[in-house]
Amino acid sequence: MYIAMNRFKVKAGSEADFEQVWKGRESSLSEMDGFKSFHLLRGPHNEDEGYTLFASHTVWASQDDFLAWTRSQQFRDAHKNAGSNKPLYLGHPQFEGFSVVEGA
């Protein structure tokens, strides 16, 4: 199993707009081989730096399945308007990928 996450520092006051982008998006993830699940996670609010932490969290059967998604037309279609949402967050999303340690 492979877990892929992108962390977003969403500007304070933009949380509802950011969530709406995700709720209203067209997704073809369920059509992809090896896709298991998706969750949008809301984390803590950082008062000092003025953001709320969010993470997109996908679970895949394998890292190869995830990498195939990143090279697919469905991936390009899903991310074609991503730049228009940049005013909602600080900096670039931070990617983190994890392979599950079997038996742990």
Salt bridges, closest charged atoms under 4 A:
GLU19 OE2 - ARG42 NH2 2.59
GLU47 OE1 - HIS45 NE2 3.58
GLU96 OE1 - ARG7 NE 2.70
